[in-house]
Amino acid sequence: MDTLSRYFRSPAAIIGLALLALVLTMAATAGVLFPRDPLGLAGRPLQWPFENQRFFLGTDSSGRDIAAQIFHGARVSLMIGFVATSVAILIGVLIGALAGYYGGVVDDLLMRLTEAFQTLPNFLLLLVLVAVFGSNIVMVTLAIGIVSWPAPARLTRAEFLTLRNREFVQACRTLGLGDAQIIFREILPNALPPIIVYASVVMAVAILLESALAFLNLSDPNVASWGNLIGQGRNVLRTQWYVSAIPGLAILLTVLAISLVGQGLNDALNPRLKGRT
């Protein structure tokens, strides 16, 4: 309850939660409000928002309903963000936990592997993975998760280096607990708060990476993603700017919401703030 009360003391965190709830509502109601295929032809191309009552956000250059793509795109963006973040956190936590707990040669080897992944920029490595393994939505999501794990790994390693010599860990060793039990049942729960907070950063970046891929026509064209819609509007940006501006605003608000929620979680879970309540 103390953590929850600290979270709701932050106006920014409340705004972020409200925006995220709005995006979740859009994703949940997409099938009800727009039951037809969002990529199906719906009307005359390039109708401006509110020009036609049927298409209150207008139509794109192919005559598809922008509102339907925005609502269904919320599902795609949230799915990509959640799955890619889960993959990145799982890989990062495993590698960081092993490196931080064992140290020595294990730490050196795993950190050299991490540095090798960080040699190339995330987006450049993502382009290579998509080029090799394909651009369907499953591969794109997994590829985003694979290029995003080094930072969580370093964060987890730092937490484990701090915690591995604490009294409660020494007590567990004295009681004869195995390494796996100590790592995952004793140390990891104490290391999770900053990792949970950082997951919001990974999720926001994952949504932006997919949007960047889609803008370059390198994401899955068979899904109604916000990035694909921005890419569709690229050719008519000077005259029908709304085609790209509307999904761009949706991405901006979603990333802002996730970032504000992450900031609120940081304030709520930061141990240094507990003494102020």
Sine and cosine of phi, psi and omega as CSV:
sin_phi,cos_phi,sin_psi,cos_psi,sin_omega,cos_omega
0.00,0.00,-0.59,0.81,0.03,-1.00
-0.89,0.46,-0.67,0.74,0.02,-1.00
-0.88,0.48,-0.68,0.73,0.00,-1.00
-0.90,0.43,-0.67,0.75,0.00,-1.00
-0.92,0.40,-0.61,0.79,0.05,-1.00
-0.90,0.43,-0.61,0.79,0.01,-1.00
-0.88,0.48,-0.73,0.69,-0.09,-1.00
-0.98,0.19,0.00,1.00,0.13,-0.99
-0.98,0.20,-0.29,0.96,-0.04,-1.00
-1.00,-0.06,0.90,-0.43,0.04,-1.00
-0.86,0.51,-0.61,0.79,0.00,-1.00
-0.89,0.45,-0.63,0.77,0.01,-1.00
-0.91,0.41,-0.61,0.79,0.02,-1.00
-0.92,0.39,-0.67,0.74,0.04,-1.00
-0.89,0.46,-0.70,0.72,0.03,-1.00
-0.87,0.49,-0.67,0.75,0.01,-1.00
-0.91,0.41,-0.62,0.78,0.02,-1.00
-0.91,0.41,-0.68,0.73,0.03,-1.00
-0.90,0.43,-0.66,0.76,0.02,-1.00
-0.92,0.40,-0.61,0.79,0.06,-1.00
-0.89,0.45,-0.59,0.81,0.04,-1.00
-0.90,0.44,-0.70,0.71,0.01,-1.00
-0.91,0.42,-0.66,0.75,0.04,-1.00
-0.89,0.45,-0.62,0.79,0.04,-1.00
-0.90,0.43,-0.66,0.75,0.06,-1.00
-0.86,0.50,-0.70,0.71,0.00,-1.00
-0.90,0.43,-0.63,0.77,-0.05,-1.00
-0.95,0.32,-0.52,0.85,-0.08,-1.00
-0.99,-0.16,0.03,1.00,-0.07,-1.00
-0.85,0.52,-0.69,0.72,-0.03,-1.00
-0.94,0.35,-0.42,0.91,0.00,-1.00
-0.99,0.12,-0.73,0.68,-0.05,-1.00
-0.97,0.24,-0.53,0.85,-0.04,-1.00
-0.73,-0.69,0.97,0.23,-0.09,-1.00
-0.94,0.33,-0.36,0.93,-0.02,-1.00
-0.98,0.19,0.23,-0.97,0.03,-1.00
-0.87,0.50,0.87,-0.50,-0.04,-1.00
-0.91,0.41,-0.30,0.95,0.02,-1.00
-0.99,-0.11,0.07,1.00,0.04,-1.00
-0.99,0.15,0.47,-0.88,0.03,-1.00
-0.92,0.40,0.72,-0.69,-0.09,-1.00
-0.86,-0.51,-0.46,0.89,-0.06,-1.00
-0.11,-0.99,-0.28,-0.96,-0.01,-1.00
-0.92,0.40,0.68,-0.73,-0.03,-1.00
-0.90,0.43,0.48,-0.88,0.16,-0.99
0.83,0.56,0.74,0.67,0.18,-0.98
-1.00,0.06,0.73,-0.68,-0.04,-1.00
-0.95,0.32,0.40,-0.91,0.07,-1.00
-0.82,0.57,0.67,-0.74,0.03,-1.00
0.93,0.38,0.10,1.00,0.09,-1.00
-0.96,0.29,-0.56,0.83,0.01,-1.00
-0.79,-0.61,0.77,-0.64,-0.05,-1.00
-0.88,0.47,-0.45,0.89,0.00,-1.00
-0.94,0.33,-0.49,0.87,-0.07,-1.00
-0.83,-0.56,0.99,0.12,-0.13,-0.99
-0.95,0.33,-0.26,0.96,0.13,-0.99
-0.95,-0.32,0.16,0.99,0.05,-1.00
1.00,0.08,-0.14,-0.99,0.03,-1.00
-0.79,-0.61,0.39,-0.92,0.00,-1.00
-1.00,0.02,-0.18,-0.98,-0.08,-1.00
-0.94,0.35,-0.21,0.98,0.06,-1.00
-0.98,-0.22,0.02,1.00,-0.01,-1.00
0.99,0.11,0.38,0.93,0.02,-1.00
-1.00,-0.10,0.55,-0.83,-0.06,-1.00
-0.93,0.37,0.87,-0.49,-0.02,-1.00
-0.93,0.36,-0.62,0.78,0.00,-1.00
-0.87,0.49,-0.68,0.74,0.03,-1.00
-0.88,0.47,-0.65,0.76,0.01,-1.00
-0.93,0.36,-0.56,0.83,0.03,-1.00
-0.92,0.40,-0.72,0.69,-0.03,-1.00
-0.93,0.38,-0.73,0.69,0.03,-1.00
-0.94,0.34,-0.51,0.86,0.05,-1.00
-0.91,0.42,-0.46,0.89,0.07,-1.00
-0.87,0.49,-0.64,0.77,0.05,-1.00
-0.88,0.48,-0.73,0.69,-0.06,-1.00
-0.90,0.44,-0.73,0.69,-0.05,-1.00
-0.90,0.43,-0.69,0.73,0.01,-1.00
-0.92,0.40,-0.63,0.78,0.03,-1.00
-0.90,0.44,-0.72,0.69,0.02,-1.00
-0.88,0.47,-0.72,0.69,-0.01,-1.00
-0.88,0.48,-0.71,0.71,-0.06,-1.00
-0.94,0.35,-0.74,0.67,-0.06,-1.00
-0.93,0.37,-0.72,0.70,0.00,-1.00
-0.88,0.47,-0.64,0.77,0.03,-1.00
-0.91,0.42,-0.66,0.75,0.02,-1.00
-0.88,0.48,-0.69,0.73,0.02,-1.00
-0.89,0.45,-0.73,0.68,-0.03,-1.00
-0.90,0.44,-0.68,0.74,-0.02,-1.00
-0.93,0.36,-0.66,0.75,0.01,-1.00
-0.88,0.48,-0.74,0.67,0.02,-1.00
-0.91,0.42,-0.73,0.69,-0.05,-1.00
-0.90,0.45,-0.68,0.73,0.00,-1.00
-0.91,0.42,-0.68,0.73,0.00,-1.00
-0.88,0.47,-0.76,0.65,-0.03,-1.00
-0.93,0.37,-0.70,0.72,-0.01,-1.00
-0.91,0.42,-0.61,0.79,0.00,-1.00
-0.92,0.40,-0.70,0.71,0.01,-1.00
-0.90,0.43,-0.68,0.73,-0.01,-1.00
-0.91,0.42,-0.70,0.71,-0.04,-1.00
-0.95,0.31,-0.54,0.84,-0.05,-1.00
-0.98,0.21,-0.73,0.69,-0.09,-1.00
-1.00,0.08,-0.58,0.82,-0.03,-1.00
0.90,0.44,-0.31,-0.95,0.09,-1.00
0.85,0.53,-0.71,-0.71,-0.06,-1.00
-0.90,0.43,-0.64,0.77,0.01,-1.00
-0.87,0.49,-0.71,0.71,0.01,-1.00
-0.88,0.47,-0.71,0.70,-0.01,-1.00
-0.87,0.49,-0.72,0.69,-0.03,-1.00
-0.90,0.44,-0.73,0.69,-0.04,-1.00
-0.94,0.35,-0.57,0.82,0.03,-1.00
-0.96,0.29,-0.53,0.85,0.10,-1.00
-0.91,0.40,-0.61,0.79,0.07,-1.00
-0.89,0.46,-0.68,0.73,0.02,-1.00
-0.88,0.47,-0.70,0.72,0.01,-1.00
-0.91,0.42,-0.56,0.83,0.04,-1.00
-0.89,0.46,-0.65,0.76,0.04,-1.00
-0.93,0.36,-0.51,0.86,-0.04,-1.00
-1.00,0.10,-0.09,1.00,0.02,-1.00
-0.89,0.45,-0.66,0.75,0.03,-1.00
-1.00,-0.08,0.60,-0.80,0.09,-1.00
-0.86,0.51,0.53,-0.85,-0.04,-1.00
-0.78,0.62,-0.73,0.68,-0.12,-0.99
-0.93,0.36,-0.60,0.80,0.02,-1.00
-0.91,0.41,-0.69,0.73,0.06,-1.00
-0.90,0.43,-0.60,0.80,0.05,-1.00
-0.89,0.46,-0.66,0.75,0.04,-1.00
-0.87,0.49,-0.64,0.77,0.01,-1.00
-0.90,0.43,-0.72,0.69,-0.02,-1.00
-0.89,0.45,-0.67,0.74,0.01,-1.00
-0.91,0.40,-0.62,0.79,0.01,-1.00
-0.91,0.41,-0.57,0.82,-0.05,-1.00
-0.99,0.14,-0.70,0.71,-0.16,-0.99
-0.97,-0.23,-0.08,1.00,0.04,-1.00
0.97,-0.23,0.21,-0.98,-0.12,-0.99
-0.88,-0.47,0.40,0.92,0.11,-0.99
-0.94,0.34,0.31,-0.95,-0.20,-0.98
-0.89,0.45,-0.54,0.84,0.01,-1.00
-0.92,0.40,-0.74,0.67,-0.02,-1.00
-0.92,0.40,-0.62,0.78,0.03,-1.00
-0.88,0.47,-0.70,0.72,-0.01,-1.00
-0.90,0.43,-0.72,0.69,0.02,-1.00
-0.90,0.44,-0.64,0.77,0.00,-1.00
-0.89,0.45,-0.65,0.76,0.03,-1.00
-0.89,0.46,-0.67,0.75,0.04,-1.00
-0.90,0.44,-0.63,0.78,-0.04,-1.00
-0.92,0.39,-0.60,0.80,-0.03,-1.00
-0.99,0.12,-0.10,0.99,-0.10,-0.99
-0.97,-0.25,0.03,1.00,-0.11,-0.99
-0.99,0.16,-0.40,0.92,-0.10,-1.00
-0.85,0.53,-0.67,0.74,-0.02,-1.00
-0.90,0.43,-0.73,0.68,0.11,-0.99
-0.86,0.51,-0.55,0.83,0.02,-1.00
-0.90,0.44,-0.70,0.71,0.01,-1.00
-0.91,0.41,-0.64,0.77,0.03,-1.00
-0.90,0.43,-0.70,0.71,0.02,-1.00
-0.89,0.45,-0.68,0.74,0.02,-1.00
-0.86,0.51,-0.70,0.72,0.00,-1.00
-0.88,0.48,-0.65,0.76,0.02,-1.00
-0.91,0.41,-0.65,0.76,-0.01,-1.00
-0.93,0.36,-0.59,0.81,0.05,-1.00
-0.89,0.46,-0.55,0.83,0.02,-1.00
-0.96,0.27,-0.58,0.81,-0.16,-0.99
-1.00,-0.09,-0.33,0.94,-0.21,-0.98
-0.93,0.38,-0.35,0.94,-0.01,-1.00
-0.96,-0.29,0.23,0.97,0.03,-1.00
-0.94,0.34,0.28,-0.96,-0.08,-1.00
-0.88,0.48,-0.64,0.77,-0.05,-1.00
-0.92,0.38,-0.50,0.87,0.07,-1.00
-0.95,0.31,-0.67,0.74,0.06,-1.00
-0.87,0.49,-0.63,0.78,0.03,-1.00
-0.90,0.44,-0.64,0.77,0.02,-1.00
-0.89,0.45,-0.64,0.77,0.04,-1.00
-0.90,0.43,-0.64,0.77,0.00,-1.00
-0.89,0.45,-0.58,0.82,0.00,-1.00
-0.98,0.22,-0.10,1.00,0.07,-1.00
1.00,0.02,0.29,0.96,0.03,-1.00
-0.93,0.36,0.59,-0.81,0.02,-1.00
-0.96,0.29,0.26,-0.97,-0.02,-1.00
-0.86,0.51,-0.68,0.74,-0.02,-1.00
-0.88,0.48,-0.67,0.75,0.02,-1.00
-0.91,0.42,-0.67,0.74,-0.01,-1.00
-0.91,0.41,-0.67,0.74,-0.05,-1.00
-0.92,0.40,-0.79,0.62,-0.19,-0.98
-1.00,-0.04,-0.40,0.92,-0.04,-1.00
-0.97,-0.23,-0.40,0.92,-0.08,-1.00
-0.93,-0.36,-0.80,0.60,-0.08,-1.00
-0.99,0.17,-0.73,0.69,-0.10,-1.00
-0.83,0.55,-0.71,0.70,0.03,-1.00
-0.84,0.54,-0.54,0.84,0.03,-1.00
-0.98,0.21,-0.36,0.93,0.00,-1.00
-1.00,-0.06,-0.13,0.99,-0.14,-0.99
-0.94,0.35,-0.61,0.79,-0.10,-0.99
-0.76,0.64,-0.79,0.61,0.02,-1.00
-0.92,0.39,-0.47,0.88,0.03,-1.00
-0.93,0.36,-0.66,0.75,0.04,-1.00
-0.88,0.47,-0.67,0.74,0.02,-1.00
-0.89,0.45,-0.70,0.71,-0.03,-1.00
-0.92,0.38,-0.41,0.91,0.03,-1.00
-0.86,0.52,-0.52,0.85,0.03,-1.00
-0.91,0.42,-0.58,0.82,0.06,-1.00
-0.92,0.40,-0.70,0.72,0.00,-1.00
-0.88,0.48,-0.66,0.75,-0.03,-1.00
-0.91,0.42,-0.68,0.73,0.02,-1.00
-0.89,0.45,-0.69,0.72,0.00,-1.00
-0.92,0.40,-0.60,0.80,0.01,-1.00
-0.88,0.48,-0.68,0.74,0.03,-1.00
-0.90,0.44,-0.65,0.76,0.01,-1.00
-0.92,0.38,-0.62,0.79,0.00,-1.00
-0.91,0.42,-0.68,0.73,0.03,-1.00
-0.90,0.43,-0.63,0.78,0.01,-1.00
-0.90,0.43,-0.63,0.77,0.04,-1.00
-0.91,0.42,-0.67,0.75,0.06,-1.00
-0.88,0.48,-0.71,0.70,-0.02,-1.00
-0.90,0.43,-0.61,0.80,0.02,-1.00
-0.88,0.48,-0.54,0.84,0.02,-1.00
-1.00,0.02,0.16,0.99,-0.03,-1.00
0.88,0.47,0.55,0.84,-0.01,-1.00
-0.92,-0.39,0.04,1.00,0.08,-1.00
-0.99,-0.14,-0.04,-1.00,-0.05,-1.00
-0.95,0.30,0.90,-0.44,-0.02,-1.00
-0.97,0.24,-0.13,0.99,-0.07,-1.00
-1.00,-0.06,0.14,0.99,0.06,-1.00
-0.85,-0.52,0.48,-0.88,-0.03,-1.00
-1.00,0.03,0.98,0.17,0.02,-1.00
-0.98,-0.18,0.40,-0.92,0.02,-1.00
-0.90,0.44,-0.60,0.80,0.02,-1.00
-0.90,0.44,-0.65,0.76,0.04,-1.00
-0.88,0.47,-0.62,0.79,0.01,-1.00
-0.92,0.38,-0.64,0.77,0.08,-1.00
-0.88,0.48,-0.68,0.74,0.03,-1.00
-0.88,0.47,-0.61,0.80,0.05,-1.00
-0.89,0.46,-0.58,0.81,-0.04,-1.00
-0.99,0.11,-0.07,1.00,-0.05,-1.00
-0.88,0.47,-0.61,0.79,-0.07,-1.00
-0.97,0.25,-0.28,0.96,-0.02,-1.00
-0.86,-0.52,0.47,0.88,-0.13,-0.99
-0.89,0.45,-0.56,0.83,-0.06,-1.00
-0.97,0.24,-0.47,0.88,-0.07,-1.00
-0.96,-0.28,-0.72,0.69,0.02,-1.00
-0.91,-0.41,0.92,0.40,-0.10,-1.00
-0.90,0.43,-0.37,0.93,-0.06,-1.00
-0.89,0.45,-0.45,0.90,-0.03,-1.00
-0.87,0.50,-0.63,0.78,0.04,-1.00
-1.00,-0.02,-0.51,0.86,-0.09,-1.00
-0.93,0.37,-0.62,0.78,-0.06,-1.00
-0.92,0.40,-0.78,0.63,0.07,-1.00
-0.91,0.41,-0.51,0.86,0.06,-1.00
-0.89,0.46,-0.64,0.76,0.05,-1.00
-0.91,0.41,-0.62,0.78,0.03,-1.00
-0.89,0.46,-0.67,0.74,0.03,-1.00
-0.91,0.42,-0.69,0.73,0.00,-1.00
-0.86,0.51,-0.74,0.67,-0.03,-1.00
-0.92,0.39,-0.61,0.80,0.00,-1.00
-0.93,0.38,-0.72,0.69,0.03,-1.00
-0.90,0.44,-0.65,0.76,0.05,-1.00
-0.88,0.47,-0.68,0.73,0.00,-1.00
-0.87,0.49,-0.73,0.68,-0.01,-1.00
-0.90,0.44,-0.64,0.77,0.01,-1.00
-0.91,0.42,-0.66,0.75,0.01,-1.00
-0.93,0.37,-0.61,0.79,0.08,-1.00
-0.90,0.44,-0.65,0.76,0.05,-1.00
-0.89,0.45,-0.64,0.77,0.05,-1.00
-0.89,0.45,-0.66,0.75,0.04,-1.00
-0.90,0.44,-0.65,0.76,0.05,-1.00
-0.90,0.43,-0.61,0.79,0.03,-1.00
-0.89,0.46,-0.69,0.73,0.03,-1.00
-0.91,0.42,-0.58,0.81,-0.06,-1.00
-0.98,0.20,-0.56,0.83,-0.11,-0.99
-0.99,-0.13,-0.22,0.98,-0.04,-1.00
-0.90,0.43,0.89,-0.46,-0.05,-1.00
-0.87,0.49,-0.44,0.90,-0.04,-1.00
-0.93,0.37,-0.31,0.95,-0.02,-1.00
-1.00,-0.03,-0.17,0.99,-0.09,-1.00
-0.92,0.39,-0.53,0.85,-0.02,-1.00
-0.95,0.30,-0.15,0.99,-0.05,-1.00
-1.00,-0.06,-0.11,0.99,-0.07,-1.00
-0.99,0.12,0.00,0.00,0.00,0.00
